[in-house]
């Protein structure tokens, strides 16, 4: 069996206490690394003044973590600049928030080259190299330039936008050329894959063949969809663990019998948080009987706080929450609780289980794991209702959710109302369908399919 080498922007060795807070993706990737033995390579999370820092190697069992620090200024342009102020907004259809700066692009390419050069000495010809996400699109091409012979695959965790939007990127052709240096490109959904095909065709670069193959830049490679999942059984078990139960008992006591609506996200403009708050306001406005009967808890973990658009969003969300509470609060009821912090996964799992409605309404999202976590956490005897944006990749996968257009505030309010009055048998019927899908398409299924497809890909000609 080939050794697996995972590359991601950020690497956090997961040991002991960190295992409780580690995200689903880190845990999922780690599980496949442990199966085959391997390397996890990426940025350490540290910034330094040094120009070219040396990698640090940390071994545990059959797993080796290799991390590099990044120069402070380089990091600003690569991560704070090109990755998060160019690619992230553009790929989420926010052309209005996308900044295009040549120096950022040059630095982005340099960091990808640095990643390739630093990883190169550790690679063996029969390794499977799996590169993750939009920070590292051009790394595969850099590895090829160095003469790397092993199979190299790439998975894009965020959407691939429609060609019409994508071509606004001044370097659209160079990035796609770099993507086509991989042996396998993985997308979250069929829509992303279709957008990619469409771009190749429109630009006269290539075309789709049968069996997940494409032909581009004079050679063939695979491009397929691999919808990411969660560790469903683990999350479901967490929702019933003692700690989750204690946290939800406390939350439950504070509700005084009112129904709970929950939203959980990173505080990011793609997640549609302000629109969701306005939809809740609309629910209270249009369905006055719900006043005093529901509590909406919105949990937003701080994210990318150095990027100005995120600070602006924070102010917007705080102002909207304050306004709604100002409008509707009674001396014995406050409709909205807004928490600007992260919680342990176990605690979140307990909160999800207690909630009658899980509101997952991003304006655009690659997949959205919160939607799947919400489903996994429900109890069969009294499941809640998932209200899900049609613009989340998860909407493709989750038949049984109440699907909404998050821009249509009144429709989201109606969907919330529907969830609040939905009879038990309908909730159960929908949830059983949802849970079966989330369990079948879990994170092990995702990584197994990707690694298998990569192993079957044709290695580059010698
Ligand atoms: P994200 O944009 O981060 O991921 P998501 O898929 O929802 O979005 O994953 C977020 C994770 O963080 C979930 O496991 C969630 O429980 C956790 N989380 C969110 N808010 C939290 C809070 N307040 N406290 C604690 N934990 C919190 C990117 C893409 C997605 C894609 C994933 C995986 O943007 O579209 O689904 O990668 O590929």
Boltz pocket constraint, residues with backbone or C-beta under 6 A from the ligand:
constraints:
  - pocket:
      binder: B
      contacts: [[A, 23], [A, 24], [A, 25], [A, 157], [A, 158], [A, 228], [A, 264], [A, 265], [A, 266], [A, 299], [A, 300], [A, 301], [A, 341], [A, 342], [A, 343], [A, 344], [A, 345], [A, 348], [A, 365], [A, 366], [A, 367], [A, 368], [A, 369], [A, 370], [A, 371], [A, 373]]
      max_distance: 6.0
